[in-house]
Amino acid sequence: MKRPLLRPLVSVLTLLTLTFGSRQAAALSCDDIMGMVNLNVPADVVAQTMKSSGASFSAADIACLTSAGAPAEVVAQAQRQAAVAAEPTPITRPSTEPPPSTMDDDEDITSRRITREPSTKEDVDLSDGPTTSGAPAAVEDAINEYQSKKYLASSLRLYQALDSGNYPQATADIYYYLGRNLEALGMYHSAQYHYGVVAREHVDSQYFEYTLPRLVAIAEYTSDDTELAALIARGTVTPERAPRQARDMLYFLDGVARYKKEDLSGARASFSQVDANSVMGLKAKYFEGVVYNEQGKLKSAVRSFRDVYRGQVDPRNEAEADELARLKDLALLNVARVYYSIEQYDEATKYYDLVPRDSAYWGVSVFENAWANFMLNDLNKTLGMLLTVRSPFYRRDMYEPEAGILRALTYFNLCDYKEVERLLIGFEDHYRPQYDEMLAFYESYATKEGRKVADEAWDTYFGREPRETVLPKALFNRILLNRDLVGVVKHLDIMNDELDLVGAQKDLWRDSMGPYLTQILEADEQRLKRRAGLLLLSEMANQANYLNEKLTQSEIIRFEVVDAQRVDYSYKASNVELADSGANLDLDFATAVDFIYWPFNGEYWSDELGYYQYTQASSCK
């Protein structure tokens, strides 16, 4: 006699939609929701599950819930999600040629590409620099010293001219050449400050076009493009009016700004203007793929991501080489996630398997591949991949609480309910203190007054005397994947070095210009720390919400375990003759002749990572 199948575990399967943004929302029916309610799942947990699923509910669904006696909180959540469709949002290198796409064409990606229009100005020849004829003699002499590479003497003269207030007609000349001198001295933030004054306040001067390429070069060096982004946001700078040397980055930043404003068509138009034969061009192509995905044009999205992987460009330096490798790896992950989102799990696993083992994203690909294998019901392979994620090689660097949820779900599907309960209790004991600390930290700066002192938030964890914390290093590694935050952190490091550099100059220069530059650096350091603090708070809120979802999911699964155990006990009680049926079985764990089997003894070896596979037998009857 076969045991009847358990009722569909919709409330648990819904959790799968929360794994990462590209996954499609699983539909939740009225019966599914009432099944949770009838299991005495708390109303707030049911509502959170509905919200996290991204499902949309029809008027009939809402009426069904109302007539079935669903709690008011559940009905209200269904009303909030009425007719709101969930959108897949995949994020973002194969070592061999990627397998061909099996998706239907939706659009030729070149059909609406906007060709580059000529600038409304003639491109400026920046090879010789601007003319300085007509500048006051004192300023002209200082500029001549710059051209003679006497940067300390030139910058000191220019500062004295600025400080005197006697040359208001030459303000643009002074600020531009102060920037050139300071850049030549390796004081990049101070140079950026002076170029910024020209870009904001002297748009009509001859120096404006010369300043923009300098700001682009410094932004590339510091990895912080917020100054340029601010100029675009103000309308002070438009990419089409910029000199050719600055145009690519400005078009890219304009595309990012439009993307954040959900102007997806405008974002694509700006990204398409970036020269494709550069790392910046591949970044734009990557974003283009993300935009296509959000527009539901998955064929075009995959094509864009493949173009990133196949792109043949020569990086100009080590930083660009690292960025290029990162882009190719992320593009491959995006393709895998697109296939996952349309439930082509076999195709998704092919792409996950192609991520190079030396990639910084290999651990991520192994974890996501575990989900794909779970969906294919290859549960022992799923557990083997999770063993790699849990190894010391990745546990200290990867913050993946969801791995615990997936592990519990896998054992649930193997009907090993005691192990599920053990895993989830350990999960909640481990992660709830982390959630509590993140929530308290965020709430302490949630007010308007708190946000004004967000620089203190940054110092809480990254200052000279960071607080004691239960939060693991892996969490901060995950937070620092935010590229904007990474740029600010690098910029702050550069500014600290620059303060030391200012203090190491000759006495006359240091005593005259030193206080002026130090004031600029310290004020901007506080401003950048505040920006870093705000970004940290935003990321901490994201991680807290993410962890809260996982804790909620853990509670839901535990409710399901209780119900499954009840069914299991009932079945065994009515089939006592099966209780000892496996007691005398002689099991042979022999493997194929071409497969070497090494039992896991708790010791991890790097060359074994990714190859672990369980031999866990299902307890389901």
Buried (B, 14 or more C-beta within 10 A) or exposed (E): EEBEEBEEBBBBBBBBBBBBBBBBBBBBEBEBBBBBBEBEBBBEBBBBBBBBBBBBBEEEBBEBBBEBEBBEBBBBBBBEBEEEEBBBBBBBBBEEEBBEBEBEEBEEBEEEEEEEEEBEEEEBEBEEBBEBEEBBEBBBBBBEBBEEEBBBBBBBBBBBBBEEEEBEEBBBBBBBBBBBBBBBBEBBBBBBBBBBBBBBBBBEBBBBBBBBBBBBBBBBBBBBBBBBBBBBEEEEBEBBBBBEBBBBBBBBBBBBBBBEEEBBEBBBBBBBBBBBEBBBBBBBBBBBBBBBBBBEBBBBBBBBBBBBBBBEBEBEEEBBEEBBBBBBBBBBBBBBBBBBBBEBBEBBBBBBBBBBEEBBBBBBBBBBBBBBBBBBEBBBBBBBBBBBBBBEBBBEBBBBBBBBBBBBBBBBBBBBBEBBBEBBEEBBEEBBEBBEBBBEBBEEBEEEEBBEEBBBBBBBBBEEEEEEBBBBEBBBEBBBEBEBBBBBBBBBEBBEBBBEBBEEBEEEBBEBBBEBBBEBBEEBBEEBBBBBBBBBBBBBBBBBBBBBBBBBBBBBBBBBBEBBBEBBEEBEEEEEEEEEEEEEEEEEEEEEEEEEEEEEEEEBEEEBBBEBBBEBEEEEB
